[in-house]
Amino acid sequence: MVTVAAEPTLPDDVDRALWFHGACGQVDYLVRDNSHTHPGRMSAYCPHRPDHPDYNISINDIGACAESVRWWAEGFVVGSEPGPPLDDSGYELEEDDPAYRAWSNHRAEYRRTGLWANEVPRGE
């Protein structure tokens, strides 16, 4: 006789289609939420850790996953990309300003990893 494990009950803000292999090595899920920690950090849910099921990840923490997770995560990162640095009056810096160039050069890295380096200037 083959025993099939029951699917875990998930909170309402967790969609089974957004599965990925989490740090625990089992299937975890992205959560339709914003972790409000650092740009690019996404909320995740681990049904295997009832003592601490909620945690945050970056796009580079996602390994094997549903195709929908790739698209969702890429859209999340692009949508949470920090704006360009501003001058003292609240206007974007000129493109030749070193702070603007640092921001512009870091964008590709951010989209790949979901991590915005603290030393890279950004707008609010």
MOURBEL-V713937 format. One record per pair of residues at least 4 apart in sequence whose ideal C-beta (glycine too) atoms are under 7 Angstrom apart, sorted by the first residue. I is the first residue (numbers start at 1). J is the second residue. If there is no record, write none. Layout:
I;J + I;J
This chain:
8;47 + 10;14 + 10;16 + 10;29 + 10;47 + 11;45 + 13;31 + 13;32 + 13;33 + 14;29 + 14;31 + 14;45 + 15;29 + 15;32 + 16;29 + 17;66 + 17;68 + 18;29 + 18;30 + 18;66 + 18;68 + 18;69 + 18;72 + 19;27 + 19;29 + 19;65 + 19;66 + 19;69 + 20;28 + 20;62 + 20;63 + 20;64 + 20;65 + 20;69 + 21;25 + 21;27 + 21;63 + 21;64 + 21;65 + 22;26 + 22;28 + 22;44 + 22;46 + 24;46 + 24;48 + 24;49 + 26;48 + 28;44 + 28;45 + 28;46 + 29;44 + 29;45 + 30;42 + 30;44 + 30;69 + 30;72 + 31;43 + 31;44 + 31;45 + 33;43 + 34;43 + 35;41 + 35;42 + 35;43 + 35;56 + 37;41 + 37;56 + 38;116 + 39;80 + 39;81 + 39;82 + 39;116 + 40;58 + 40;59 + 40;77 + 40;80 + 40;110 + 40;114 + 40;115 + 40;116 + 41;56 + 41;58 + 42;56 + 42;57 + 42;73 + 42;76 + 43;54 + 43;56 + 44;55 + 44;56 + 44;57 + 45;53 + 45;54 + 46;53 + 46;55 + 47;53 + 49;53 + 57;61 + 57;62 + 58;113 + 58;114 + 58;115 + 59;73 + 59;77 + 59;113 + 59;114 + 60;113 + 60;114 + 60;115 + 62;69 + 62;73 + 65;69 + 65;70 + 67;71 + 68;72 + 69;73 + 70;74 + 71;75 + 72;76 + 73;77 + 74;78 + 75;79 + 76;80 + 77;81 + 77;111 + 77;114 + 78;111 + 81;107 + 81;110 + 82;116 + 82;122 + 82;123 + 83;122 + 83;123 + 84;92 + 84;93 + 84;100 + 84;103 + 84;123 + 85;93 + 85;99 + 85;100 + 85;103 + 85;121 + 85;122 + 85;123 + 86;90 + 86;91 + 86;92 + 86;93 + 86;123 + 87;91 + 87;93 + 93;97 + 93;99 + 93;100 + 94;100 + 95;100 + 97;101 + 98;102 + 99;103 + 99;121 + 100;104 + 101;105 + 102;106 + 102;120 + 102;121 + 103;120 + 103;121 + 103;122 + 106;110 + 106;117 + 106;120 + 107;111 + 108;112 + 109;113 + 110;114 + 110;115 + 110;116 + 116;120 + 116;122
